[in-house]
């Protein structure tokens, strides 16, 4: 005859399975966070090489605008002298 499964064994087995699954999920989350940190570090390291900062862009655009203004002023002075 087979013995009936006692309640304590059933609880122990269920708890063991639950904790095993919970441990596996925690390990997966831990590894994913570590990978995200590594990816973020690589992004922070490569960002200055691939993109220009807003301040640098604005400074460069201001310089170009100043150059165009000087060219425009010179052309205006030439046109005024030619008209005389």
C-alpha positions as CSV (number, residue, x, y, z in Angstrom):
1,X,0.0,0.0,0.0
2,X,1.1,3.5,-0.6
3,X,1.4,6.0,2.2
4,X,-0.4,9.3,1.9
5,X,1.7,12.3,1.4
6,X,2.0,14.3,4.6
7,X,1.2,18.0,4.6
8,X,4.7,19.0,5.7
9,X,6.4,17.2,2.8
10,X,4.0,18.9,0.4
11,X,4.7,22.3,1.9
12,X,8.5,21.7,1.9
13,X,8.4,20.6,-1.8
14,X,6.3,23.5,-2.9
15,X,8.4,26.0,-1.0
16,X,11.6,24.6,-2.5
17,X,10.2,24.9,-6.0
18,X,9.0,28.4,-5.3
19,X,12.3,29.6,-3.8
20,X,14.2,27.9,-6.7
21,X,12.2,29.9,-9.3
22,X,12.5,33.0,-7.2
23,X,16.3,32.6,-7.0
24,X,16.5,32.0,-10.7
25,X,14.5,35.2,-11.4
26,X,16.6,37.2,-9.0
27,X,19.8,36.0,-10.8
28,X,18.4,36.9,-14.2
29,X,17.5,40.4,-12.9
30,X,20.9,40.8,-11.4
31,X,22.6,39.9,-14.6
32,X,20.4,42.2,-16.7
33,X,21.2,45.1,-14.4
34,X,24.9,44.4,-14.6
35,X,24.6,44.3,-18.5
36,X,22.7,47.6,-18.5
37,X,25.4,49.2,-16.3
38,X,28.0,48.0,-18.7
39,X,26.1,49.3,-21.7
40,X,25.5,52.6,-20.0
41,X,29.2,53.0,-19.2
42,X,30.1,52.3,-22.9
43,X,27.6,54.9,-24.0
44,X,29.0,57.5,-21.6
45,X,32.5,56.7,-22.9
46,X,31.6,57.0,-26.6
47,X,29.1,59.8,-26.4
48,X,31.6,62.7,-26.6
49,X,33.2,61.1,-29.7
50,X,29.9,60.7,-31.6
51,X,27.9,63.8,-30.6
52,X,28.6,67.5,-30.1
53,X,27.4,69.3,-27.0
54,X,24.7,72.0,-27.4
55,X,27.1,74.7,-26.2
56,X,29.8,73.7,-28.6
57,X,27.3,73.7,-31.5
58,X,25.9,77.1,-30.5
59,X,29.4,78.6,-30.3
60,X,30.3,77.2,-33.7
61,X,27.1,78.5,-35.2
62,X,27.7,82.0,-33.7
63,X,31.2,82.0,-35.2
64,X,29.8,81.1,-38.6
65,X,27.1,83.7,-38.4
66,X,29.7,86.3,-37.5
67,X,31.8,85.3,-40.5
68,X,28.7,85.6,-42.8
69,X,27.9,89.0,-41.3
70,X,31.5,90.2,-42.1
71,X,31.2,88.9,-45.6
72,X,27.8,90.6,-46.1
73,X,29.2,93.9,-44.7
74,X,32.1,93.7,-47.1
75,X,29.8,93.1,-50.0
76,X,27.6,95.9,-49.0
77,X,30.6,98.3,-48.8
78,X,31.7,97.2,-52.3
79,X,28.2,97.7,-53.7
80,X,28.0,101.2,-52.1
81,X,31.4,102.2,-53.6
82,X,30.5,100.9,-57.0
83,X,27.2,102.9,-57.1
84,X,29.0,106.2,-56.5
